[in-house]
Amino acid sequence: MPKVYVLHENDEWLPPFRAAFEEAGLPYEEWHLATGELPFDESPPQGVFYSRMSASAHTRGHAHAPDFTRILLNWLELHGRRVVNGSSALALEVSKIAQYAALQAEGIPVPRTRAAVGKAEVLNTAMAFGETPFILKPNRGGKGLGVQLFQDIASLKDYLEGPSYEEPVDGVWLVQQYVRAAEPFITRAEFIGGKFHYAVKVDTSEGFELCPSDACAVEDAFCPAAPEAELPPDRPKFQIIKDFSDPIIGRLEKVLANSGVEVAGVEFIRDAKGDLFVYDINSNTNYNNAAERAAGIAEIAPARLARFLGDALEDIRRQSLAAE
């Protein structure tokens, strides 16, 4: 019988999804892709294949997992299997520049950005950038790791020449505009089945690592706004915005559809003038259970995801019966 196959490399993020799948009675199997083998000369099983491969896999010692997943997705797509977040989605997950290209193709503003490989080239790029302060971030990110705000060129030079320097996993650095927000928060919009589910207000006053998962309590979720003021200590870091509505949502749904992304969290920020910048598309998205409970939403995101995958699985079953 067909089932849902969850492709991933991090067990810590799976418990909320396992619970939702089991509650929905959804048959599923996990494929952990940190290591493995692929029978490319055979046909894959029937089912729905949901990829949760993460750009930050290398931070957990799984540097080759995204590349192995790309090959596996090619195999699935070759045989016409139903894939949620396939190879085109993975291409966005592992490259910020690819995300910005997809966004700008639809006329959506992103922070001004330049790319460079090599320490000397990073320094030259920052000098030519002509803005201070500025952000330095990896093209293939991971939970905000490696992202830094520099006030001047001298401090960047010290970092590049110092003992704490660590090269990005793909070797590509991005020099990016610092977006100065009126308040220290960003907005993360969650999409399931390509459609908007809810928006989350994320407090950035404590820094750049903003993963909403209960296990790290937003994958690859650095925002280009540095903390400038502390929010009240009793304010939760993640708050679901009730009845959120903004014209950017429809435009983001179009970007996701064009890029083959069906499940994602997309992050954006408004500067002090009210101008909006989208800076991150997370095709491997997590949810914050505490925020969902506090908002009292009708259907939590893992349950909505289970329903979406269940519908996709039922479509396969109907097609199989019709073919008999």
MIDORO-310449 format. One record per residue (C-alpha): residue number from 0; x, y, z. Coordinates in Angstrom, 1 decimal. Example, Ala and Ser with C-alpha at 12.3 -4.5 7.8 and 13.67 -1.06 7.14 Angstrom:
<ketis>
0 | 12.3 | -4.5 | 7.8
1 | 13.7 | -1.1 | 7.1
</ketis>
This chain:
<ketis>
0 | 0.0 | 0.0 | 0.0
1 | 1.3 | 3.5 | -0.8
2 | 2.4 | 5.6 | 2.2
3 | 4.0 | 8.9 | 3.0
4 | 7.8 | 8.9 | 3.0
5 | 9.4 | 11.6 | 5.1
6 | 12.9 | 12.5 | 3.8
7 | 15.0 | 14.2 | 6.5
8 | 18.3 | 14.2 | 8.5
9 | 17.3 | 15.5 | 11.9
10 | 15.3 | 13.3 | 14.3
11 | 14.9 | 16.2 | 16.8
12 | 12.5 | 18.0 | 14.6
13 | 10.2 | 15.1 | 13.9
14 | 8.2 | 14.5 | 17.1
15 | 5.4 | 17.1 | 16.4
16 | 5.0 | 15.6 | 12.9
17 | 5.0 | 12.0 | 14.0
18 | 2.3 | 12.8 | 16.6
19 | 0.2 | 14.6 | 13.9
20 | 0.6 | 11.8 | 11.4
21 | -0.3 | 9.1 | 14.0
22 | -3.3 | 11.2 | 15.2
23 | -4.5 | 11.4 | 11.6
24 | -4.0 | 7.7 | 11.0
25 | -1.5 | 8.5 | 8.2
26 | 0.7 | 5.6 | 7.1
27 | 4.3 | 6.9 | 6.9
28 | 7.9 | 5.9 | 6.9
29 | 11.0 | 7.9 | 7.6
30 | 14.0 | 7.9 | 5.4
31 | 17.0 | 9.4 | 7.3
32 | 19.4 | 10.6 | 4.7
33 | 22.6 | 11.4 | 6.6
34 | 23.9 | 8.1 | 5.1
35 | 22.3 | 5.6 | 2.8
36 | 22.2 | 3.9 | -0.6
37 | 20.1 | 4.4 | -3.6
38 | 18.9 | 1.6 | -6.0
39 | 18.9 | 3.9 | -9.0
40 | 18.5 | 0.9 | -11.4
41 | 15.1 | 0.1 | -9.7
42 | 11.8 | 1.9 | -9.4
43 | 10.9 | 3.6 | -6.1
44 | 7.9 | 2.5 | -4.1
45 | 4.5 | 4.2 | -4.7
46 | 3.6 | 6.9 | -2.3
47 | 4.0 | 10.6 | -1.4
48 | 7.5 | 11.7 | -0.7
49 | 7.8 | 14.7 | 1.6
50 | 11.3 | 16.3 | 1.7
51 | 12.4 | 18.0 | 4.9
52 | 16.0 | 18.2 | 3.9
53 | 17.7 | 21.2 | 5.6
54 | 20.4 | 23.6 | 4.5
55 | 21.8 | 23.4 | 8.0
56 | 22.5 | 19.6 | 7.8
57 | 26.3 | 20.3 | 7.9
58 | 25.9 | 21.8 | 11.4
59 | 24.9 | 18.3 | 12.6
60 | 27.7 | 16.5 | 10.8
61 | 25.5 | 15.6 | 7.8
62 | 27.3 | 17.8 | 5.2
63 | 26.5 | 15.3 | 2.3
64 | 22.8 | 14.8 | 3.1
65 | 21.5 | 17.6 | 0.8
66 | 23.5 | 16.3 | -2.1
67 | 22.4 | 12.7 | -1.5
68 | 18.8 | 14.0 | -1.2
69 | 19.1 | 15.8 | -4.5
70 | 20.1 | 12.6 | -6.2
71 | 17.2 | 10.7 | -4.5
72 | 14.7 | 13.4 | -5.6
73 | 16.0 | 13.2 | -9.2
74 | 15.3 | 9.4 | -9.0
75 | 11.8 | 10.0 | -7.6
76 | 11.0 | 12.6 | -10.2
77 | 12.3 | 10.4 | -13.0
78 | 9.7 | 7.8 | -12.1
79 | 6.9 | 10.3 | -11.7
80 | 6.4 | 9.9 | -8.0
81 | 4.4 | 12.5 | -6.0
82 | 7.1 | 14.6 | -4.4
83 | 6.4 | 17.5 | -1.9
84 | 9.2 | 20.0 | -2.0
85 | 11.2 | 18.3 | -4.8
86 | 14.5 | 19.1 | -6.4
87 | 13.6 | 22.7 | -7.3
88 | 12.6 | 23.4 | -3.7
89 | 15.8 | 21.9 | -2.4
90 | 17.8 | 24.2 | -4.8
91 | 16.2 | 27.2 | -3.0
92 | 16.7 | 25.7 | 0.4
93 | 20.5 | 25.5 | 0.0
94 | 21.1 | 28.9 | -1.7
95 | 20.0 | 32.3 | -0.5
96 | 20.9 | 33.8 | -3.9
97 | 18.6 | 31.3 | -5.6
98 | 15.8 | 32.5 | -3.2
99 | 16.5 | 36.1 | -4.0
100 | 16.4 | 35.4 | -7.7
101 | 13.0 | 33.7 | -7.4
102 | 11.7 | 36.6 | -5.3
103 | 13.0 | 39.3 | -7.5
104 | 11.6 | 37.6 | -10.6
105 | 8.2 | 38.4 | -9.2
106 | 9.2 | 41.9 | -8.3
107 | 9.5 | 41.3 | -4.6
108 | 12.1 | 43.4 | -2.8
109 | 15.0 | 41.7 | -1.1
110 | 17.9 | 43.2 | 0.9
111 | 20.6 | 44.5 | -1.4
112 | 23.1 | 41.7 | -1.7
113 | 26.5 | 40.8 | -3.3
114 | 28.3 | 37.4 | -3.3
115 | 32.0 | 36.6 | -3.0
116 | 34.3 | 33.6 | -2.7
117 | 37.6 | 34.0 | -0.9
118 | 38.7 | 36.2 | 2.0
119 | 40.2 | 38.9 | -0.2
120 | 37.2 | 39.0 | -2.4
121 | 34.8 | 39.3 | 0.6
122 | 36.8 | 42.3 | 1.8
123 | 36.8 | 43.9 | -1.6
124 | 33.1 | 43.3 | -2.0
125 | 32.4 | 44.9 | 1.4
126 | 34.4 | 47.9 | 0.5
127 | 32.7 | 48.3 | -2.9
128 | 29.3 | 47.7 | -1.3
129 | 29.5 | 51.3 | 0.1
130 | 27.2 | 50.8 | 3.1
131 | 27.9 | 50.5 | 6.8
132 | 26.8 | 48.7 | 8.9
133 | 26.4 | 45.6 | 6.8
134 | 25.6 | 42.0 | 7.2
135 | 27.9 | 39.0 | 6.3
136 | 26.1 | 35.7 | 5.9
137 | 26.6 | 32.3 | 4.3
138 | 24.8 | 31.6 | 1.0
139 | 24.0 | 28.2 | 2.4
140 | 23.0 | 29.0 | 5.9
141 | 22.0 | 27.1 | 9.0
142 | 20.0 | 28.4 | 11.9
143 | 21.7 | 31.8 | 11.7
144 | 25.1 | 30.4 | 12.3
145 | 27.9 | 32.4 | 10.7
146 | 25.8 | 35.5 | 10.3
147 | 27.3 | 38.7 | 11.6
148 | 26.7 | 42.4 | 11.7
149 | 29.7 | 44.6 | 11.0
150 | 29.8 | 48.2 | 11.8
151 | 32.8 | 49.0 | 9.6
152 | 35.4 | 47.4 | 7.2
153 | 38.1 | 47.3 | 9.9
154 | 36.0 | 44.9 | 12.0
155 | 35.3 | 42.7 | 9.0
156 | 39.1 | 42.5 | 8.2
157 | 39.8 | 41.5 | 11.8
158 | 37.3 | 38.7 | 11.5
159 | 38.6 | 37.4 | 8.2
160 | 42.1 | 37.3 | 9.5
161 | 41.3 | 36.1 | 13.0
162 | 41.1 | 32.6 | 14.6
163 | 37.2 | 32.6 | 14.8
164 | 36.9 | 32.7 | 11.0
165 | 35.0 | 29.8 | 9.5
166 | 34.3 | 29.4 | 5.8
167 | 30.7 | 28.6 | 4.6
168 | 30.0 | 25.1 | 3.6
169 | 29.7 | 26.1 | -0.1
170 | 32.4 | 28.7 | 0.2
171 | 30.1 | 31.6 | -0.8
172 | 29.7 | 34.6 | 1.4
173 | 27.0 | 37.2 | 1.0
174 | 27.5 | 40.9 | 1.9
175 | 24.1 | 42.2 | 2.6
176 | 22.2 | 45.4 | 3.4
177 | 21.4 | 45.9 | 7.1
178 | 17.7 | 46.6 | 7.3
179 | 17.0 | 48.9 | 10.2
180 | 13.6 | 47.9 | 11.6
181 | 11.4 | 50.2 | 13.7
182 | 11.0 | 47.4 | 16.3
183 | 13.1 | 44.2 | 16.9
184 | 10.9 | 41.7 | 15.2
185 | 10.4 | 39.9 | 11.9
186 | 7.3 | 38.2 | 10.4
187 | 7.3 | 34.6 | 9.3
188 | 4.5 | 33.4 | 7.0
189 | 3.8 | 29.7 | 7.0
190 | 2.5 | 28.0 | 3.8
191 | 1.1 | 24.5 | 3.5
192 | 0.0 | 23.0 | 0.2
193 | 1.2 | 26.2 | -1.3
194 | -1.4 | 28.2 | 0.6
195 | -1.0 | 30.6 | 3.5
196 | -1.7 | 29.0 | 6.9
197 | -0.7 | 31.7 | 9.5
198 | 1.9 | 34.3 | 10.3
199 | 4.2 | 34.5 | 13.3
200 | 5.8 | 37.5 | 14.9
201 | 9.3 | 36.6 | 15.9
202 | 11.2 | 38.6 | 18.5
203 | 14.8 | 39.3 | 17.3
204 | 16.0 | 41.2 | 20.4
205 | 18.1 | 38.2 | 21.5
206 | 19.9 | 37.7 | 18.3
207 | 19.8 | 35.9 | 15.0
208 | 19.1 | 32.2 | 15.7
209 | 15.4 | 32.1 | 15.5
210 | 14.4 | 28.5 | 15.1
211 | 10.7 | 28.0 | 16.1
212 | 11.0 | 24.2 | 16.6
213 | 10.5 | 23.0 | 20.2
214 | 13.8 | 21.3 | 19.8
215 | 15.7 | 24.5 | 19.3
216 | 13.1 | 26.9 | 20.6
217 | 13.1 | 29.4 | 12.3
218 | 15.4 | 27.0 | 10.4
219 | 17.9 | 29.2 | 8.5
220 | 16.0 | 32.1 | 10.0
221 | 18.5 | 35.0 | 10.3
222 | 16.9 | 38.3 | 9.7
223 | 19.0 | 41.2 | 8.4
224 | 18.0 | 43.4 | 11.4
225 | 20.2 | 43.6 | 14.5
226 | 18.7 | 43.8 | 17.9
227 | 18.6 | 47.4 | 19.0
228 | 16.1 | 47.3 | 21.9
229 | 14.9 | 44.6 | 24.3
230 | 11.3 | 43.7 | 24.3
231 | 9.5 | 43.1 | 27.7
232 | 10.7 | 39.9 | 29.3
233 | 7.2 | 38.4 | 29.5
234 | 6.6 | 38.7 | 25.8
235 | 7.0 | 35.3 | 24.1
236 | 9.6 | 35.0 | 21.3
237 | 7.0 | 33.6 | 18.9
238 | 3.5 | 34.9 | 18.6
239 | 1.0 | 33.9 | 16.0
240 | -0.6 | 37.0 | 14.4
241 | -4.4 | 36.5 | 14.3
242 | -6.2 | 37.4 | 11.1
243 | -2.9 | 38.4 | 9.4
244 | -3.5 | 40.0 | 6.0
245 | -1.1 | 41.6 | 3.6
246 | -0.8 | 41.8 | -0.2
247 | 2.7 | 40.2 | 0.1
248 | 1.0 | 36.8 | 0.8
249 | -0.5 | 36.4 | -2.6
250 | 2.7 | 37.3 | -4.2
251 | 4.6 | 34.8 | -2.1
252 | 2.2 | 32.1 | -3.0
253 | 3.0 | 32.8 | -6.7
254 | 6.8 | 32.6 | -6.0
255 | 6.4 | 29.2 | -4.2
256 | 4.2 | 27.8 | -7.0
257 | 6.7 | 28.9 | -9.6
258 | 9.5 | 27.3 | -7.6
259 | 7.8 | 24.0 | -6.8
260 | 7.6 | 24.7 | -3.1
261 | 4.5 | 23.4 | -1.3
262 | 5.5 | 23.7 | 2.3
263 | 7.6 | 26.6 | 3.5
264 | 8.1 | 29.4 | 6.0
265 | 8.9 | 32.8 | 4.4
266 | 10.4 | 35.6 | 6.4
267 | 10.2 | 39.3 | 5.9
268 | 10.9 | 42.5 | 7.7
269 | 9.7 | 46.2 | 7.4
270 | 12.2 | 49.0 | 7.8
271 | 11.6 | 52.2 | 9.8
272 | 10.0 | 53.7 | 6.7
273 | 7.6 | 50.8 | 6.4
274 | 9.2 | 49.3 | 3.3
275 | 9.0 | 45.5 | 3.2
276 | 11.9 | 43.1 | 2.4
277 | 11.7 | 39.4 | 2.0
278 | 15.0 | 37.7 | 3.0
279 | 14.5 | 34.0 | 3.5
280 | 12.5 | 31.0 | 2.2
281 | 12.6 | 27.9 | 4.4
282 | 11.4 | 24.9 | 2.5
283 | 12.3 | 22.9 | 5.6
284 | 10.0 | 24.6 | 8.1
285 | 9.3 | 24.0 | 11.8
286 | 6.5 | 25.2 | 14.0
287 | 6.3 | 26.4 | 17.6
288 | 3.8 | 24.4 | 19.7
289 | 3.6 | 27.0 | 22.5
290 | 2.7 | 29.8 | 20.1
291 | 0.0 | 27.6 | 18.5
292 | -1.5 | 26.8 | 21.9
293 | -1.4 | 30.4 | 23.0
294 | -3.2 | 31.6 | 19.8
295 | -5.9 | 28.9 | 20.1
296 | -5.8 | 28.4 | 16.4
297 | -8.4 | 26.0 | 14.9
298 | -5.8 | 23.7 | 13.2
299 | -2.2 | 23.5 | 14.3
300 | 0.3 | 23.4 | 11.4
301 | 1.5 | 19.8 | 11.9
302 | -2.2 | 18.7 | 11.7
303 | -2.8 | 20.8 | 8.6
304 | 0.3 | 19.2 | 7.0
305 | -0.9 | 15.7 | 7.9
306 | -4.2 | 16.5 | 6.2
307 | -2.5 | 17.9 | 3.1
308 | -0.2 | 14.8 | 2.8
309 | -3.2 | 12.5 | 3.4
310 | -5.1 | 14.2 | 0.6
311 | -2.1 | 13.7 | -1.7
312 | -1.9 | 10.1 | -0.7
313 | -5.6 | 9.6 | -1.4
314 | -5.1 | 11.0 | -4.8
315 | -2.5 | 8.4 | -5.5
316 | -4.8 | 5.6 | -4.3
317 | -7.7 | 6.8 | -6.6
318 | -5.3 | 7.0 | -9.5
319 | -4.1 | 3.4 | -8.8
320 | -7.7 | 2.1 | -8.6
321 | -8.6 | 3.9 | -11.8
322 | -5.7 | 2.3 | -13.6
323 | -6.7 | -1.2 | -12.6
</ketis>
